[in-house]
Amino acid sequence: MRSFENKVAVVTGAGSGIGRALAQELARRGADLALADMREAGLAGTAANVAATGRRVTTHVVDVADAARMEALAEAVMAAHGRVELLVNNAAFQ
């Protein structure tokens, strides 16, 4: 993918560390984001940073180890964004 402009990216583990940095860089490059993490506070911080870029952002509190929640995440992202061009599965099982 040469450009992230107006693309939709899903980033798991977006509440801190590499996931937060990826989300911020994708937003800086023009992507809209669906951010997922199991920790709501960290997720809110990342979302605030992304929103400051003017990009569209949704947040989803999920644990990647919970299959039902991950299926619900896919449905929620499609309902909110209509499509997904990039999935960054950064979250780890804990």
N, C-alpha and C positions, 0 to 999 in steps of 0.2 A: 504494500500500500504506500504510494508515494505521498499522499496528502491525507491528513486527518480532518481537514476542514469539512464541517457539517456531517461528519460520520458519528455514529453512536458506538460508544465503547462501554463494556461492562468490566469493572475492576473489582475482584474479590480481595479481601484483606486490605481494603482501602483506608482503614482507620489510622494507620501509622506506617512508618518505615518505607519500604520499597513501594508498597501499594499506594501510599499517600503521594510519594514522589512521582509515580507513574501517572496518577490521576491529575496532578497539577501540570505535568508536562503535556499530557494529552489535551487538557483544556487550553493550555497556552498555544498549542498547535491547531486549535479550532474544533476539537471534538466536544460533543455533548456526552454526558456521562451518567451511567447508572452505577452507583457505588454500593458495595456490599461489605459488611463486616459484622462480626458478632458483638462488637462493643459499640454501643450507641454513641457514647461521648466522643470517642475518636472519630467516628464516622461523621458526626456533626461538625467537627473541626475541619475535616477535609472538605466537606460539602461547602462550608463557608468560604474556604480558600478558592475553591473552584467557581462558586457563584460570583465571586469578586471579578472573575475574568469575563463575566457576561455570558458564559456558556450555560446551557440548560443542564441541570443536575437533579437526579432523584437518589434517595437513599433507601437502603433495604437492610434491615437487621436480620442476618441469617448466619447459621452455622453450616459450613460446607459439608459437614459430616451427616447432616440431616437431609436425606433424599427428598422427603416431602417438601421441606422448606425450599430446597433448590428448584424443584419443579414449580413451586409457587413463585419463586424469584423470576424464572423465565417468563411466566405468564404476566407478572407485574411489569416487567421491563417492556415486553411487547405492547401491553396496554398503554403504558406511559410514553414510549418512544416510537413504537410502530415497526422497529427494525433494529438489528444489531449487526455491525460490520466487524467488530473486534471484541474478543473475549480474552481478558488477561486473568488467568486463574492463579493468583498470587497467594491466596490463603492456604494455610497449612492446617492439617488435622491436629487437634490438641487433645 
